[in-house]
Amino acid sequence: MAFIKYFLIILLILYIIRVILRVVFPIVIKNMFSKVQQQAANNAQQTKRQNSEPDGSISIDYMPPQPKSGNADKLGDFVDYEEIK
């Protein structure tokens, strides 16, 4: 008799959890998606403010030439070769 009582209590608890999840889970997911959407909109507005250049403008950042690494004397000799058919 005790086994049946515990079994019914477990079934009742699982049913209550199932009903609560059907009500609460969509609300939680909706709130999470709305927060993510708001953050994305805020990020888009911030990047739009930062990139206030007009359309079609080109900006080139100057990069100084890098010195070649290594010494030509240490790299070895170049050997010409001919292709034999």
GIZI-V136899 format. One line per field, one symbol per residue. phi: phi as a letter, one per 40 degrees, with the letter a starting at -180 (. if undefined). psi: psi as a letter, one per 30 degrees, with the letter a starting at -180 (. if undefined). Layout:
phi = ???
psi = ???
This chain:
phi = .cccccccccccccccccccccccdccccccccccccccccccccccccccccccgcbbbccbccccccgbcccchccbcbbcbc
psi = eeeeeeeeeeeeeeeeeeeeefeeeeeeeeeeeeeeeeeeeeeeeeeeeeigklkfkkkkkkjkkkkkklkeeffakkkllkkk.
